Amino acid sequence: MIDRSEDSIVLEAGGLAYDIMLPPCVAEKVAQAGDDLSLEIHSVLNMEGNSGKFSFYGFTNAIEREFFEALISVASIGPKSAARAFSMPMSRIARAIDQGDHTFLKTLPGIGQQKARDIVAKLQGKVTKFLLIQEAQSLQPASTIPDFADEALAVLLQLEYKRPEAEAMIRKTLEAAPAINDAETLLSEIYRQKAMASA
């Protein structure tokens, strides 16, 4: 690391220096990190006339980067707007999207009524794995899981659940809803059961 400011960081890689913009939630984590820093990067090519310039956005893990990429898939949300809006914990923003909570979304920097509506219209029902992050609870491991659940297991492991916890959640969910036979439905049901348990 060469330098850092409140919302960006300059990293050296391969002899080159890169100015990387950080969403507020990511900047908080980076501020507590040492000089040996590894980031997931999303790059954007900005065209100006016949020339182009890359902008780089940094994240502490692949799930944060994927959430940012989901936000910029909304037509009215550009990379800078998405980075500014990423000012609250990812799971909290994802919950607001899933519940259609326009009031909360409007509290995010740069997100007004129309952008809040656009985000919900585009992403509601598509943010399941972001809802699950940092909601791990102690569960006991047991028998193996079905083959189709491997994809769901991979997502839960990426969300930093320990394998025994993830397998136990999958098994418990399948016991309660044995008709499930695909990973996306399984993840949605895991979140629904956790939401009911915490209500």
C-alpha positions as CSV (number, residue, x, y, z in Angstrom):
1,M,0.0,0.0,0.0
2,I,1.3,3.4,-1.0
3,D,-1.3,5.8,0.4
4,R,-4.9,6.0,1.6
5,S,-7.6,8.5,2.1
6,E,-11.2,8.4,3.5
7,D,-12.7,6.8,0.4
8,S,-9.8,5.5,-1.6
9,I,-6.5,3.7,-1.4
10,V,-3.4,3.6,-3.6
11,L,-2.0,0.1,-4.0
12,E,1.1,-1.1,-5.8
13,A,0.9,-4.2,-7.9
14,G,3.5,-5.3,-10.5
15,G,5.4,-2.1,-10.3
16,L,2.3,0.0,-11.0
17,A,0.2,2.2,-8.7
18,Y,-3.6,1.9,-8.7
19,D,-6.0,4.4,-7.2
20,I,-8.9,2.3,-5.9
21,M,-12.2,3.8,-4.7
22,L,-13.7,2.2,-1.6
23,P,-17.4,2.1,-0.7
24,P,-17.8,3.5,2.9
25,C,-18.4,0.0,4.5
26,V,-15.3,-1.3,2.8
27,A,-13.2,1.8,3.8
28,E,-14.0,1.1,7.4
29,K,-12.6,-2.4,7.2
30,V,-9.5,-1.2,5.2
31,A,-8.8,1.5,7.8
32,Q,-8.3,-1.3,10.4
33,A,-6.1,-3.4,8.1
34,G,-2.3,-3.3,7.9
35,D,-0.2,-2.4,4.9
36,D,-0.3,-6.0,3.5
37,L,-3.7,-5.7,1.9
38,S,-5.6,-7.9,-0.6
39,L,-8.7,-6.6,-2.4
40,E,-11.3,-7.9,-4.8
41,I,-11.4,-5.4,-7.7
42,H,-14.2,-4.3,-10.1
43,S,-12.9,-2.3,-13.0
44,V,-14.9,0.1,-15.1
45,L,-13.7,1.6,-18.4
46,N,-14.8,5.2,-18.8
47,M,-14.7,6.4,-22.4
48,E,-14.0,10.1,-23.1
49,G,-13.9,10.7,-26.9
50,N,-11.4,8.4,-28.4
51,S,-9.6,7.6,-25.2
52,G,-10.6,5.5,-22.2
53,K,-9.7,5.5,-18.5
54,F,-10.2,2.7,-16.0
55,S,-11.7,3.3,-12.6
56,F,-11.2,0.7,-9.9
57,Y,-13.5,-0.2,-7.0
58,G,-12.1,-2.3,-4.1
59,F,-13.8,-4.9,-1.8
60,T,-12.6,-7.1,1.0
61,N,-14.2,-10.2,-0.4
62,A,-15.8,-11.6,-3.6
63,I,-19.3,-11.4,-2.1
64,E,-19.1,-7.7,-1.5
65,R,-17.9,-7.3,-5.1
66,E,-20.8,-9.3,-6.4
67,F,-23.2,-7.2,-4.4
68,F,-21.8,-4.1,-5.9
69,E,-22.1,-5.6,-9.3
70,A,-25.7,-6.4,-8.6
71,L,-26.4,-2.8,-7.7
72,I,-24.8,-1.5,-10.9
73,S,-27.0,-3.9,-12.9
74,V,-29.8,-1.5,-12.1
75,A,-30.0,0.8,-15.1
76,S,-30.2,4.1,-13.0
77,I,-27.3,3.1,-10.7
78,G,-23.8,3.9,-11.9
79,P,-20.6,2.7,-10.3
80,K,-20.1,5.9,-8.3
81,S,-23.7,5.9,-7.1
82,A,-23.4,2.2,-6.1
83,A,-20.2,2.8,-4.2
84,R,-21.7,5.8,-2.3
85,A,-24.9,3.8,-1.5
86,F,-22.8,0.9,-0.1
87,S,-22.6,2.7,3.2
88,M,-24.4,0.2,5.4
89,P,-23.8,-3.5,6.0
90,M,-24.5,-5.5,2.9
91,S,-27.0,-7.8,4.7
92,R,-29.0,-4.8,5.9
93,I,-29.2,-3.3,2.4
94,A,-30.1,-6.7,0.9
95,R,-32.8,-7.2,3.5
96,A,-34.4,-3.8,2.5
97,I,-34.3,-4.8,-1.2
98,D,-35.8,-8.2,-0.5
99,Q,-38.6,-6.6,1.7
100,G,-39.2,-3.7,-0.7
101,D,-38.3,-1.2,2.0
102,H,-38.1,2.0,-0.1
103,T,-37.9,4.1,3.1
104,F,-34.7,2.5,4.2
105,L,-33.1,2.5,0.7
106,K,-33.8,6.3,0.5
107,T,-31.6,6.8,3.5
108,L,-28.6,5.6,1.6
109,P,-26.4,8.4,0.1
110,G,-27.5,9.3,-3.4
111,I,-30.6,7.1,-3.5
112,G,-33.8,8.9,-3.9
113,Q,-37.4,7.6,-4.4
114,Q,-37.0,6.7,-8.0
115,K,-33.7,4.9,-7.6
116,A,-35.0,3.0,-4.6
117,R,-37.9,1.8,-6.7
118,D,-35.6,0.8,-9.5
119,I,-33.4,-1.2,-7.2
120,V,-36.3,-3.1,-5.7
121,A,-37.9,-3.7,-9.2
122,K,-34.6,-5.1,-10.5
123,L,-33.2,-7.0,-7.5
124,Q,-36.0,-8.1,-5.2
125,G,-35.9,-11.9,-4.9
126,K,-32.4,-12.0,-6.3
127,V,-30.3,-11.1,-3.2
128,T,-30.7,-14.3,-1.1
129,K,-27.0,-15.1,-0.6
130,F,-26.3,-11.5,0.5
131,L,-29.0,-11.8,3.1
132,L,-27.3,-14.7,4.7
133,I,-23.9,-13.1,5.4
134,Q,-22.7,-12.7,9.0
135,E,-25.8,-14.5,10.3
136,A,-24.0,-17.7,11.2
137,Q,-25.1,-19.6,14.3
138,S,-23.8,-22.7,15.9
139,L,-25.3,-25.8,14.5
140,Q,-24.1,-29.4,14.8
141,P,-22.7,-31.3,11.8
142,A,-24.2,-34.6,10.7
143,S,-24.8,-36.7,7.5
144,T,-23.9,-35.7,4.0
145,I,-26.1,-33.5,1.9
146,P,-27.7,-34.2,-1.6
147,D,-25.7,-33.6,-4.7
148,F,-27.9,-30.7,-5.9
149,A,-27.1,-28.9,-2.6
150,D,-23.4,-28.6,-3.4
151,E,-23.9,-25.2,-5.1
152,A,-25.8,-23.9,-2.0
153,L,-23.0,-25.2,0.2
154,A,-20.4,-23.4,-1.9
155,V,-22.3,-20.1,-1.5
156,L,-22.5,-20.6,2.3
157,L,-18.8,-21.4,2.5
158,Q,-18.1,-18.2,0.5
159,L,-20.2,-16.3,3.0
160,E,-17.7,-17.5,5.7
161,Y,-19.8,-20.2,7.3
162,K,-17.8,-23.1,8.6
163,R,-18.5,-26.3,6.6
164,P,-20.3,-28.1,9.5
165,E,-22.5,-25.1,10.1
166,A,-23.4,-24.8,6.4
167,E,-24.1,-28.5,6.1
168,A,-26.3,-28.5,9.2
169,M,-28.3,-25.6,7.9
170,I,-28.9,-27.3,4.6
171,R,-29.8,-30.6,6.3
172,K,-32.2,-28.9,8.7
173,T,-33.9,-27.0,5.8
174,L,-34.3,-30.1,3.7
175,E,-35.8,-32.0,6.6
176,A,-38.4,-29.2,7.0
177,A,-39.0,-28.9,3.2
178,P,-38.1,-32.2,1.6
179,A,-39.6,-31.2,-1.8
180,I,-36.8,-28.7,-2.5
181,N,-34.6,-30.0,-5.4
182,D,-32.5,-27.0,-6.5
183,A,-29.9,-24.8,-4.9
184,E,-31.6,-21.4,-5.4
185,T,-34.8,-22.5,-3.7
186,L,-32.8,-24.1,-0.9
187,L,-30.9,-20.9,-0.2
188,S,-34.2,-18.9,-0.2
189,E,-35.7,-21.4,2.3
190,I,-32.6,-21.2,4.5
191,Y,-33.0,-17.5,4.7
192,R,-36.8,-17.7,5.2
193,Q,-36.4,-20.1,8.1
194,K,-33.7,-17.9,9.7
195,A,-35.9,-14.8,9.3
196,M,-38.8,-16.6,11.0
197,A,-36.5,-17.8,13.8
198,S,-35.2,-14.3,14.5
199,A,-38.7,-12.6,14.2
